[in-house]
């Protein structure tokens, strides 16, 4: 009775999210797509954060301050400081 033959499956199941078939044939493409999605979301959040960043105290001149290169408020402050001097 019913349904066809048995489907062969591994006897040992290891599964943090893999199940019986943890190596799909297109895993490289899936990984690449997911990597691009993660990088895209990170870039959008980075831009949103940089646009919304507000400083009440600006970094000292000549001191290393990473967000100096992407924070619009700091860039405008440094341009006005150079133009006013």
C-alpha positions as CSV (number, residue, x, y, z in Angstrom):
1,X,0.0,0.0,0.0
2,X,0.7,3.5,-0.7
3,X,3.0,6.2,-1.8
4,X,6.0,4.7,-3.6
5,X,9.3,3.6,-2.3
6,X,11.2,4.8,0.7
7,X,13.2,8.0,0.4
8,X,16.8,7.4,1.2
9,X,18.0,9.6,4.1
10,X,21.1,9.7,6.2
11,X,20.8,7.8,9.5
12,X,22.8,10.4,11.4
13,X,21.1,13.8,11.6
14,X,23.1,16.9,12.5
15,X,21.1,20.1,12.5
16,X,21.7,23.6,13.6
17,X,19.3,24.6,10.7
18,X,20.5,21.9,8.3
19,X,18.3,18.9,8.9
20,X,19.0,15.8,6.8
21,X,20.1,17.7,3.7
22,X,22.4,20.4,5.1
23,X,24.4,20.9,1.8
24,X,22.0,22.1,-0.9
25,X,23.5,22.1,-4.4
26,X,23.2,25.9,-4.7
27,X,24.7,26.8,-1.3
28,X,27.3,29.1,-2.8
29,X,24.7,31.2,-4.6
30,X,22.6,31.3,-1.5
31,X,25.6,32.5,0.5
32,X,26.5,35.1,-2.0
33,X,22.9,36.5,-2.2
34,X,22.6,36.5,1.6
35,X,26.0,38.3,1.8
36,X,24.9,41.0,-0.6
37,X,21.7,41.5,1.3
38,X,23.6,41.8,4.6
39,X,26.0,44.3,3.1
40,X,23.2,46.3,1.5
41,X,21.2,46.5,4.8
42,X,24.4,47.5,6.6
43,X,25.1,50.2,4.1
44,X,21.6,51.6,4.4
45,X,21.7,51.7,8.2
46,X,25.2,53.2,8.1
47,X,23.9,56.1,5.8
48,X,20.8,56.6,7.9
49,X,22.9,56.7,11.1
50,X,25.4,59.2,9.6
51,X,22.6,61.4,8.3
52,X,20.9,61.5,11.8
53,X,24.1,61.9,13.8
54,X,24.1,65.1,15.8
55,X,27.1,66.5,17.7
56,X,27.1,69.0,20.5
57,X,30.9,68.9,20.7
58,X,33.1,68.6,17.7
59,X,36.3,66.6,17.6
60,X,39.6,68.3,18.2
61,X,41.6,69.4,15.2
62,X,44.2,66.9,14.1
63,X,42.9,64.1,16.4
64,X,41.9,60.8,14.8
65,X,38.1,60.6,14.7
66,X,36.7,58.0,12.2
67,X,33.2,59.6,11.8
68,X,35.0,62.8,10.6
69,X,35.0,61.3,7.1
70,X,31.3,60.5,6.8
71,X,29.4,62.7,9.3
72,X,27.7,65.6,7.4
73,X,27.7,67.9,10.4
74,X,31.4,67.5,11.1
75,X,32.3,67.9,7.4
76,X,30.3,71.2,7.2
77,X,31.8,72.4,10.5
78,X,35.3,71.8,9.3
79,X,34.6,73.5,5.9
80,X,33.2,76.6,7.7
81,X,36.2,76.6,10.1
82,X,38.7,76.5,7.2
83,X,36.7,79.1,5.3
84,X,36.4,81.5,8.3
85,X,40.1,81.3,9.2
